Amino acid sequence: MRKRELFYAVMAVLLSYPCVGHAAEYQLDDIIVYGNREKVLQGGYSRTDTSYGLMGERDIIDTPSSASVIGPRTVEQFTASTLPLDKVLSVNPSVRMAGSTLHNDFTIRGIRSNGTSSLINGIPGLMTQFNAPTYAMDHIEFLNGPAGGYTGSAIQYESTAAGGMVNFVTKKAGEEPRIIFKETFTGKSNFGQYIDASKRFGTNKEWGVRINAEYLRGETSVHKERVNTASIYANIDHRTANSKTNLFLGYRDGEVENGMRWFKLGNVNYLPKAPDGKNNYAFNGMYKSTYGYIVGLNHEQKLNKTTTVFFNGGLNRNNLDNNIMAKFSSYTIKNGAGDFDLEYQIGGTPQNTYYTQIGTRHDFGSKAVKHKVTVAFDKSWKERESGITPNYNNGSKSFGVLGTGNLDGTIRQISMPITRYKTGLAARQQMWGITFLDEVKYKKWDLIWGVHYHKATTNNYNNRLGTLTSSNTSSATAPTFALMYKPSDNWSIYGSHSEYFDAGVPVGSAYRNAGEILPPAKTKQNEVGVKYQKNGLLTSLAFFDIKMSNNIVVNRTVADNTGTWLMQDGQDRHKGVEWTINGRVAPKWTIFGGAMYLDAKKERTAGGREDGWRVSAQPYWSGTLGVEYNPNERWALMTRLTYFGDSVIRNGAGSLVNVPSYTVFDAGVRYKTRWNNAPAVISLTAYNVFNKNYWMASRGDQVYVSTPRTYMMSVQFEL
């Protein structure tokens, strides 16, 4: 009932909101953000300006590393609460899809990430690993490759930001007041209602308030899978000639019923044929629900013409209060016929995350040589509980078995899962750091050099007794430097070196060495690239070489304890080429997307046992290419192709198994009209138009069943 009560309360507040006036005709999908930094490429799918971490705002062509920004139209076109977050993130060719309705997983340059390694308004730790409230976001910024030297310290959960930075920028109030209502329909019976209300106040409109709310319920395109959410977010900003302040806060309550899509292989030497994407493999009683709130605050103050101080901070209180799921979230395929047991577990993961950062920027130098020095201090805290596993089957097994199933969709369930559990403290982590950066400009040259130092402490606890079981303290120093040359305003050429260090990684309960803390993983990248921008078109080409300390799963026996162990062994080396293109190529034609070649191999493993092996779930080639055609100002026709090459995973015996390539098409149409003398937009999008069935390689040598053809229709208008 809490979702319904929240929705009615939000509607009552927003419908009484003092908002008058309407936006210009046919501009509903391009929300205007205050200020003069917004530079949307023609077509609206991308932007040419970005927040370059601690270095502040600048144009992408002036950024000496691989950077991109997907604009409001992209966020609108490719996001839905019933689809994984990676559906929109994969517009960036460095991002590869690896998620489901339940999880925000994706990879950047072949390195796993999720919501916990992302930022909101430059603040880490505000998102969870589950699906994100993208409807409250205006655009999404990417800084590909290790970026710790540009962003500062942060603690993640089951992910890393070593592959790149993803920063979600929230919607802010525009110059004109407005209330927008949107109704969506997707899947089989999933209806959503959205309210977006904004207004500026004050003599000079220095205060802005924007409120976004969502209420979503119903069945997705997967048989019997239901996604229900209710949430509300507010963005309050204040601006003066010498300061900028932004406060973002909100609450979200979400649940997924019967969301089972994840498998791994036992001692099976080949992957069975991809099943029908509409099949549901959940046992009766599978259920995940989560709720919590976030607060994020940014403030920037000019002390004088040359010196600025800033603060970024926030907190995330989230409770995964129900998690009745398959054992470690996935079933194990036992044979080529596609049989599996309905192994399950229950639990929850309450997590609290806090972050604070203070810093200063100072400009100085001569007319010929200019410096911008940035110094920042930050600290992050994370506390996590985990479910205390109950005794299943009268204590005879560590996990329960409810029956059997098959990939053809057959489920033979003979008992119901246990649903009662409690949680206890599992881990506490904290990290503090200091970052120094100096940008030196001389004629057509731009040099950035700096260093980041951090110290991290990870403590593991027995969640039943609350006692400390293991502890690890580590520190690291990471240099950063980049050099860029601009022969003209349209071209830039750069080379860079960047590094990233995680905190020590606690080994989870899926492994025999559970409770051990692995050493921090070190990542180093060298990159060279070139960018070109002219007449509304931006394209870039980058060559990168990443070396990352590797945590691997090993089947071994230690003191008669046989099973899988998580160990740090050798390194992964990701060498690749990345190409992006965004903008208008003709008066009525817009193009967006790109491609990536990635040669991800293992090196320096113990005894050379895995040297030269491909990194799991990473193909050589992947890419996405979208085209929009605008026959006139009312109509827009869009199509997108996403390609994912063949990859490998490892079966239960450690042998390599091939995962076939796949190509997926999306298509959509958008029509602008008027309703009650106000602008309105009607849109229809089909994801996976040809209903392609495929396996999607994912983390941990596992695969997801594909999402079937999914339609989403929306009607949006102003009140």
C-alpha positions in Angstrom: 0.0 0.0 0.0 2.9 2.4 0.5 3.4 2.8 -3.3 -0.3 3.8 -3.9 -0.3 6.2 -0.9 2.9 7.8 -2.1 1.6 8.3 -5.6 -1.7 9.9 -4.5 0.2 12.2 -2.1 2.6 13.3 -5.0 -0.3 13.9 -7.4 -2.1 16.0 -4.9 0.9 18.2 -4.3 1.9 18.6 -7.9 -1.6 19.3 -9.2 -1.8 22.2 -6.8 1.6 23.4 -7.8 1.5 27.1 -8.8 2.6 26.8 -12.4 1.4 28.9 -15.3 2.3 29.3 -18.9 3.5 26.9 -21.5 6.7 26.2 -23.5 7.1 27.0 -27.1 5.3 24.7 -29.5 7.0 21.5 -30.4 9.8 21.7 -27.9 8.5 19.3 -25.3 11.2 16.7 -25.6 14.2 19.2 -25.3 14.1 20.4 -21.7 16.1 23.6 -21.3 18.5 23.7 -18.4 19.3 27.2 -17.0 22.6 28.8 -17.8 24.6 29.0 -21.0 26.7 25.8 -20.9 24.1 23.5 -22.5 25.3 22.6 -26.1 23.1 20.0 -27.6 24.2 18.6 -31.0 21.7 19.0 -33.8 19.2 16.1 -33.4 19.4 16.2 -29.6 20.9 12.8 -29.0 24.2 14.1 -27.7 25.8 17.1 -26.2 29.2 18.8 -26.9 29.9 20.0 -23.3 30.7 17.9 -20.2 31.7 18.1 -16.5 35.3 16.9 -16.6 35.4 15.7 -13.1 37.2 18.0 -10.7 38.5 20.1 -13.7 35.0 21.7 -14.2 32.9 22.2 -17.3 34.3 22.3 -20.8 33.7 21.2 -24.4 34.3 17.6 -25.2 36.7 18.5 -28.0 38.8 20.3 -25.3 38.9 17.2 -23.0 42.2 15.2 -23.3 40.6 11.8 -22.9 37.7 9.8 -24.4 34.5 11.6 -23.2 30.9 11.7 -24.4 27.5 12.9 -23.3 24.2 11.4 -24.2 21.5 14.0 -24.3 17.9 14.3 -23.0 16.3 12.8 -26.1 18.5 9.7 -25.8 17.6 9.3 -22.1 13.9 9.6 -23.1 14.1 7.3 -26.1 15.9 4.3 -24.6 14.9 4.1 -21.0 12.0 2.4 -19.4 11.5 1.1 -15.8 10.9 -2.4 -17.3 14.2 -2.5 -19.2 17.8 -2.6 -18.0 19.7 0.6 -17.5 22.3 -0.6 -20.1 19.7 -0.1 -22.9 20.5 3.6 -22.8 24.1 3.5 -21.6 25.1 1.3 -24.6 24.6 4.3 -26.9 28.2 4.9 -25.8 30.2 2.2 -27.8 32.5 1.6 -24.8 29.6 0.3 -22.8 28.4 -3.2 -23.3 25.1 -4.6 -22.1 25.3 -7.1 -19.2 22.2 -6.4 -17.1 18.6 -7.4 -16.5 15.4 -6.1 -15.0 16.9 -6.9 -11.6 20.4 -5.5 -12.0 22.2 -2.4 -13.4 25.2 -4.3 -14.6 27.2 -3.1 -17.6 30.8 -3.0 -18.7 33.0 -0.1 -19.8 35.9 -1.1 -22.0 35.3 -4.7 -20.8 35.4 -3.9 -17.0 32.3 -4.5 -14.9 30.4 -1.6 -13.5 26.9 -1.0 -12.0 24.9 1.8 -10.3 27.2 1.8 -7.2 30.2 2.8 -9.3 28.2 5.7 -11.0 27.8 9.3 -9.9 24.9 11.7 -9.6 25.8 15.3 -10.2 29.4 14.3 -9.6 28.7 12.6 -6.2 29.5 8.9 -5.9 27.5 6.4 -3.8 24.0 7.7 -4.5 22.8 4.9 -6.7 22.3 1.2 -6.0 23.1 -1.8 -8.1 19.5 -2.1 -9.1 17.5 -0.2 -11.8 18.0 3.5 -11.7 15.5 6.4 -11.7 16.6 7.7 -15.2 13.3 9.6 -15.6 14.7 12.2 -13.2 17.9 12.6 -15.2 18.5 15.1 -17.9 21.7 13.7 -19.5 24.5 11.2 -18.8 28.2 12.0 -19.0 31.0 9.4 -19.7 34.7 9.7 -19.1 36.1 6.4 -20.5 39.0 4.7 -18.8 40.3 4.9 -15.2 39.3 8.3 -13.9 40.2 8.3 -10.2 42.7 11.1 -10.7 39.9 13.3 -12.1 37.0 12.4 -9.7 38.5 11.4 -6.3 37.8 8.4 -4.1 34.8 6.3 -3.8 33.6 2.8 -2.5 31.6 0.5 -4.7 29.7 -2.7 -4.2 30.2 -5.7 -6.5 31.6 -3.4 -9.2 34.4 -1.0 -10.1 34.8 2.4 -11.7 38.1 1.3 -13.2 36.6 1.1 -16.7 35.3 4.7 -16.7 33.1 7.3 -15.0 29.4 7.5 -15.6 27.8 10.7 -14.2 24.0 11.1 -14.2 23.0 14.8 -14.3 19.6 15.6 -12.8 16.8 17.6 -14.4 16.7 21.3 -13.2 14.1 23.9 -13.5 14.1 25.8 -16.8 13.3 29.5 -17.3 9.6 29.0 -17.8 7.2 27.2 -15.4 5.6 24.0 -16.6 3.8 20.8 -15.5 4.2 17.8 -17.8 2.2 14.6 -17.5 3.3 11.4 -19.2 1.4 8.1 -19.4 3.3 5.0 -20.6 2.3 1.5 -21.5 4.9 -1.3 -22.0 5.1 -5.1 -22.0 1.8 -6.9 -21.5 0.1 -4.8 -18.9 2.6 -2.4 -17.4 1.2 1.2 -17.0 3.2 4.1 -15.7 2.3 7.7 -14.8 4.9 10.4 -14.6 4.7 14.0 -13.4 7.4 16.6 -14.1 6.8 20.0 -12.5 9.2 22.9 -12.5 9.3 26.6 -11.7 11.8 29.4 -10.9 11.4 31.9 -8.0 12.9 35.1 -6.9 13.5 38.5 -8.3 16.1 37.2 -10.8 14.7 33.7 -10.8 17.7 32.7 -8.7 15.8 29.7 -7.1 14.6 26.7 -9.2 12.5 23.8 -8.1 11.8 20.7 -10.2 9.9 17.7 -9.0 9.7 14.3 -10.8 7.5 11.5 -9.7 6.7 8.0 -11.0 4.1 5.3 -10.4 4.5 2.1 -12.3 2.7 -1.2 -12.1 2.1 -4.3 -14.2 3.5 -7.2 -16.2 6.4 -6.8 -18.5 7.0 -8.5 -21.9 8.3 -11.6 -20.0 5.5 -14.0 -19.0 4.4 -13.3 -15.4 7.3 -10.9 -14.6 6.0 -7.8 -12.9 7.7 -4.5 -12.1 6.2 -2.1 -9.6 7.7 1.2 -8.5 6.7 4.5 -6.9 9.2 7.3 -6.3 9.5 11.1 -6.0 12.6 13.3 -6.6 13.1 17.0 -6.1 15.9 19.1 -7.5 16.4 22.6 -5.9 19.0 24.9 -7.3 20.1 28.4 -6.4 22.4 30.7 -8.5 24.0 34.1 -8.1 26.8 35.9 -9.9 29.3 34.2 -7.6 27.8 30.9 -6.5 25.9 27.8 -7.6 24.1 25.4 -5.3 22.1 22.3 -6.1 20.2 20.0 -3.8 18.9 16.7 -5.1 16.8 14.4 -2.9 14.2 11.7 -3.3 12.6 8.4 -2.2 12.1 5.2 -4.2 10.2 2.0 -3.5 10.5 -0.8 -6.1 9.8 -4.4 -6.5 10.2 -7.1 -9.1 8.2 -10.3 -9.1 9.4 -13.4 -11.0 12.4 -11.7 -12.5 14.6 -14.8 -13.2 16.8 -14.5 -16.3 20.3 -15.6 -15.1 22.2 -18.9 -15.7 25.6 -20.5 -15.5 27.0 -23.8 -16.8 27.8 -26.9 -14.8 30.0 -29.5 -16.5 28.4 -28.8 -19.8 30.7 -28.3 -22.8 28.4 -26.2 -24.9 25.7 -23.6 -24.4 22.2 -24.8 -25.3 20.3 -23.0 -28.0 19.0 -19.6 -26.7 15.4 -20.1 -25.4 12.3 -18.0 -26.1 12.8 -14.6 -24.4 9.2 -14.7 -23.2 9.9 -17.7 -21.0 9.9 -17.1 -17.3 12.1 -19.4 -15.1 11.0 -18.0 -11.7 9.8 -20.4 -9.0 6.5 -19.5 -7.3 7.4 -17.0 -4.6 10.5 -15.4 -6.2 10.4 -11.7 -5.2 12.8 -8.8 -4.8 11.9 -5.4 -3.2 13.9 -2.4 -2.2 13.3 1.0 -0.8 15.3 4.0 0.4 16.2 7.6 -0.1 19.1 9.7 -1.3 20.4 13.3 -0.7 23.0 15.0 -2.7 24.4 18.6 -2.3 26.7 20.5 -4.6 27.9 24.0 -3.9 30.4 26.2 -5.7 31.5 29.7 -4.5 33.7 32.2 -6.2 35.9 34.0 -3.6 37.4 36.3 -6.2 38.1 36.4 -10.0 40.8 33.7 -9.6 39.7 31.4 -6.7 36.7 29.1 -6.3 35.9 26.7 -3.5 33.4 23.8 -3.8 31.7 21.1 -1.8 30.1 17.8 -3.0 28.4 15.4 -0.6 25.5 13.1 0.0 24.1 10.0 1.4 22.2 6.9 0.3 20.1 4.8 2.7 18.8 1.7 0.9 17.2 -1.5 2.1 16.9 -4.6 -0.1 14.2 -5.9 2.3 13.2 -8.9 0.3 15.4 -11.1 -1.9 13.9 -14.5 -2.5 16.1 -15.6 -5.4 18.0 -18.4 -7.2 21.1 -19.6 -5.4 23.6 -16.7 -5.9 21.0 -15.2 -8.3 21.4 -17.9 -11.0 20.5 -21.5 -11.9 23.1 -24.0 -13.0 22.4 -25.7 -16.4 23.2 -29.4 -15.8 23.2 -30.8 -19.3 22.8 -30.1 -23.0 19.1 -30.6 -22.8 18.8 -27.4 -20.6 17.8 -29.0 -17.3 18.4 -27.3 -14.0 17.4 -27.5 -10.3 15.4 -24.8 -8.6 18.1 -24.0 -6.0 17.2 -20.9 -4.0 18.2 -18.7 -1.1 16.8 -15.7 0.7 18.2 -12.6 2.3 18.5 -8.9 2.2 21.2 -6.3 1.9 20.6 -3.0 3.8 23.3 -0.5 2.8 24.2 3.0 4.0 26.7 5.1 2.0 28.0 8.6 2.8 30.4 10.9 0.9 31.9 14.3 1.4 34.4 16.3 -0.7 35.8 19.8 -0.4 38.2 21.6 -2.7 39.4 24.7 -4.4 40.4 25.8 -7.9 42.8 28.7 -8.5 43.8 30.3 -11.8 47.1 32.1 -12.2 49.9 32.7 -14.7 50.9 35.1 -17.5 49.3 35.9 -20.8 51.4 33.2 -22.5 51.2 30.4 -19.9 48.0 29.9 -17.8 47.6 27.5 -14.8 44.4 26.1 -13.2 45.3 24.3 -10.0 42.7 22.1 -8.3 43.1 20.5 -4.8 40.4 18.3 -3.3 39.9 16.2 -0.1 37.3 13.5 0.1 36.0 10.7 2.3 33.5 8.0 1.7 31.9 5.5 4.1 29.9 2.4 3.4 28.2 0.0 5.8 26.5 -3.2 4.6 24.4 -5.9 6.2 23.7 -9.3 4.7 21.0 -11.9 5.2 21.6 -14.6 7.8 21.1 -17.8 5.8 18.4 -19.9 7.5 18.5 -23.7 7.5 16.8 -25.2 4.5 15.4 -28.7 4.2 15.6 -29.4 7.9 19.2 -28.3 8.0 20.4 -31.0 5.6 21.6 -28.6 2.9 23.0 -25.0 2.9 20.6 -24.0 0.2 17.1 -25.0 -0.6 15.9 -27.0 -3.6 12.3 -26.4 -4.7 12.1 -28.7 -7.7 13.5 -28.8 -11.3 13.1 -26.8 -14.5 14.1 -26.7 -18.2 15.0 -24.0 -20.6 11.8 -24.7 -22.6 10.0 -23.0 -19.8 8.9 -26.0 -17.8 9.0 -25.5 -14.0 8.3 -28.5 -11.7 8.0 -27.0 -8.2 7.3 -29.3 -5.3 7.6 -27.0 -2.3 7.5 -23.3 -1.4 10.5 -21.2 -0.3 11.2 -20.0 3.2 10.5 -16.2 3.4 11.5 -15.2 6.9 15.0 -14.0 7.6 17.0 -11.4 9.4 20.2 -9.5 8.6 23.4 -8.7 10.4 26.4 -6.4 9.9 28.6 -7.9 7.1 31.1 -5.2 6.2 32.3 -1.6 6.9 34.5 0.3 4.5 35.9 3.8 4.5 38.2 5.6 2.2 39.8 9.1 2.3 41.8 10.7 -0.4 43.5 13.9 -1.7 43.8 15.0 -5.3 46.1 17.5 -6.9 45.7 18.6 -10.5 47.4 21.3 -12.5 46.3 22.3 -16.0 48.8 24.3 -18.0 47.8 26.1 -21.2 50.3 27.4 -23.7 49.1 28.6 -27.2 47.6 25.5 -28.8 48.9 23.1 -26.1 47.1 21.9 -23.0 48.9 19.9 -20.3 47.3 18.3 -17.3 49.3 16.6 -14.6 48.5 15.5 -11.1 48.5 12.9 -8.4 45.8 11.2 -6.3 46.5 9.5 -3.0 44.0 7.5 -1.0 43.9 5.2 2.0 41.1 2.6 2.5 40.1 0.3 5.3 37.8 -2.8 4.8 36.4 -4.7 7.8 34.5 -8.0 7.5 32.1 -9.2 10.2 30.3 -12.4 11.2 26.8 -11.3 10.4 25.4 -13.7 13.0 27.6 -12.6 15.9 28.6 -9.1 14.9 32.2 -9.9 15.5 35.1 -8.7 13.3 36.5 -11.6 11.2 39.1 -9.9 8.9 40.5 -6.4 8.2 42.6 -4.8 5.5 44.1 -1.4 5.3 45.7 -0.3 2.0 46.9 2.9 0.4 47.9 3.9 -3.1 49.3 6.8 -5.1 48.0 7.2 -8.7 49.6 9.7 -11.1 47.5 11.4 -13.9 48.8 13.2 -16.9 47.5 14.2 -20.4 48.7 16.3 -23.3 46.5 17.8 -26.0 47.3 19.8 -29.1 44.6 21.7 -31.1 45.8 22.6 -34.6 42.4 24.3 -35.1 39.1 24.9 -33.4 37.7 21.8 -35.1 40.5 19.3 -34.3 42.2 18.0 -31.1 44.9 15.4 -30.7 45.8 14.0 -27.2 47.6 11.3 -25.3 47.0 10.4 -21.6 47.9 8.2 -18.8 45.5 7.5 -15.9 45.2 5.0 -13.0 42.6 3.7 -10.6 42.8 1.8 -7.3 39.9 0.0 -5.5 39.7 -0.7 -1.9 40.2 -4.3 -0.7 37.4 -6.6 -2.0 35.6 -8.8 0.6 35.0 -12.3 -0.8 31.3 -13.2 -0.8 29.5 -16.3 0.5 29.5 -17.9 -3.0 33.2 -18.9 -2.5 35.1 -21.3 -0.2 37.3 -18.5 1.0 34.3 -16.3 2.1 35.3 -13.5 4.5 38.8 -13.1 3.1 39.7 -9.6 1.8 41.6 -9.6 -1.5 44.2 -6.9 -2.1 43.1 -3.7 -3.9 43.0 -4.1 -7.7 45.2 -1.7 -9.5 44.3 -0.4 -13.0 46.5 1.6 -15.4 45.6 3.0 -18.9 47.5 4.6 -21.7 45.4 6.3 -24.4 45.9 8.3 -27.6 43.1 9.8 -29.6 41.8 12.4 -32.1 38.5 14.4 -32.1 36.8 16.4 -34.8 33.7 18.7 -34.5 32.1 20.8 -37.2 28.6 21.8 -38.4 26.8 20.0 -35.7 28.8 16.7 -36.0 31.2 15.3 -33.4 33.3 12.2 -34.0 36.3 10.7 -32.1 38.8 7.9 -32.4 40.7 6.5 -29.4 43.3 3.8 -29.0 43.7 2.4 -25.4 45.7 -0.1 -23.4 44.5 -1.1 -19.9 46.2 -3.3 -17.4 44.1 -4.4 -14.4 44.9 -6.7 -11.5 42.7 -9.7 -11.9 40.4 -11.5 -9.4 39.7 -15.0 -10.8 37.5 -17.9 -9.8 39.5 -21.1 -9.3 38.3 -24.6 -8.7 40.6 -26.1 -6.0 40.9 -28.2 -2.9 42.4 -26.9 0.3 42.5 -29.1 3.4 39.7 -31.3 2.0 37.7 -28.2 1.2 36.7 -28.6 -2.5 35.0 -25.9 -4.4 35.3 -22.5 -6.1 37.7 -19.9 -4.6 38.1 -16.2 -5.5 41.7 -15.2 -5.8 43.8 -12.3 -7.1 46.0 -13.8 -9.9 47.8 -12.0 -12.7 46.2 -9.2 -14.7 43.6 -8.6 -17.4 44.9 -6.6 -20.4 42.3 -4.7 -22.4 43.7 -3.3 -25.7 41.2 -1.7 -28.0 40.0 0.9 -30.5 36.9 3.0 -29.9 35.1 5.2 -32.5 32.1 7.5 -31.8 30.0 9.7 -34.1 27.1 11.9 -33.1 25.2 14.7 -34.8 23.4 15.8 -37.9 24.8 14.5 -41.2 22.1 16.1 -43.4 19.2 18.6 -42.9 16.8 15.8 -41.9 19.1 13.0 -40.8 20.8 12.5 -37.4 23.3 9.7 -36.6 24.5 8.5 -33.2 26.6 5.6 -31.8 29.9 4.0 -32.7 31.9 0.8 -32.4 34.6 -0.8 -30.3 37.2 -3.4 -30.9 38.5 -5.0 -27.7 41.2 -7.6 -27.3 40.9 -8.6 -23.6 43.3 -11.3 -22.5 44.7 -12.6 -19.3 48.4 -12.2 -18.5 50.9 -13.3 -15.8 48.6 -15.9 -14.2 50.2 -18.3 -11.7 52.2 -20.9 -13.6 50.9 -19.3 -16.8 47.8 -21.5 -16.5 45.4 -18.9 -18.0 47.9 -16.7 -20.0 46.4 -15.7 -23.3 42.8 -16.7 -22.3 40.1 -14.3 -23.4 38.4 -12.4 -20.6 35.0 -13.9 -20.0 31.9 -12.3 -21.7 34.0 -9.8 -23.8 33.8 -10.1 -27.6 36.3 -8.6 -29.9 33.7 -6.4 -31.7 30.6 -4.6 -30.5 28.8 -1.4 -31.5 25.6 0.5 -31.8 24.4 2.8 -34.6 21.2 4.8 -34.6 19.6 7.0 -37.2 16.8 9.5 -36.9 14.9 10.9 -39.9 12.8 14.1 -39.5 10.5 14.5 -42.6 9.1 17.6 -40.9 9.0 19.3 -37.5 6.1 17.1 -36.4 7.4 13.6 -37.2 10.6 11.7 -36.2 11.4 8.2 -37.2 14.2 6.3 -35.4 16.0 3.0 -35.7 19.0 1.6 -33.8 21.2 -1.5 -34.5 23.2 -3.1 -31.6 25.8 -5.7 -32.3 27.6 -7.9 -29.8 30.2 -10.3 -31.1 30.8 -13.9 -30.0 32.5 -14.3 -26.6 33.4 -17.0 -24.1 32.5 -18.0 -20.6 33.8 -20.8 -18.4 31.8 -23.8 -17.4 31.8 -25.5 -14.0 35.0 -27.4 -14.9 36.8 -24.2 -16.0 36.7 -25.0 -19.7 35.9 -22.3 -22.3 32.4 -22.3 -23.8 31.5 -20.1 -26.8 28.6 -17.6 -26.5 27.3 -16.7 -30.1 27.1 -13.2 -31.4 23.8 -11.4 -31.8 22.3 -8.3 -33.5 19.2 -6.5 -32.2 17.2 -3.8 -33.9 15.1 -1.1 -32.1 12.7 1.3 -33.9 10.5 4.1 -32.9 8.3 7.0 -34.1 7.4 10.3 -32.4 4.7 12.7 -33.3 4.3 16.3 -32.0 0.9 17.8 -31.8 -1.2 20.0 -29.5 -3.7 19.1 -26.8 -5.9 21.8 -25.2 -3.7 24.5 -26.8 -0.6 23.0 -25.3 2.2 21.0 -26.9 2.0 17.2 -26.7 4.1 14.2 -27.9 2.9 10.7 -28.8 5.6 8.1 -29.3 5.8 4.4 -29.9 9.1 2.4 -29.6 9.7 -1.3 -30.3 12.8 -2.8 -28.7 14.1 -6.0 -30.3 11.8 -5.5 -33.3 12.5 -8.9 -34.8 12.1 -10.7 -31.5 15.6 -12.1 -31.6 16.4 -14.9 -29.0 20.0 -14.8 -27.8 22.2 -15.4 -24.8 23.8 -12.3 -23.3 27.2 -13.0 -21.7 27.5 -11.4 -18.3 29.7 -11.2 -15.2 30.9 -14.2 -13.4 30.9 -16.6 -16.4 27.2 -16.4 -16.6 24.5 -15.6 -19.2 21.2 -13.8 -19.3 18.2 -14.9 -21.4 17.4 -12.1 -23.9 14.5 -9.7 -23.4 11.8 -10.4 -26.0 10.3 -7.8 -28.3 8.9 -5.0 -26.1 6.7 -2.2 -27.1 6.5 1.1 -25.2 3.9 3.7 -26.0 3.8 7.0 -24.3 1.6 10.1 -24.4 3.0 13.3 -23.0 1.4 16.7 -22.6 1.4 19.8 -20.5 -1.3 20.5 -17.9 
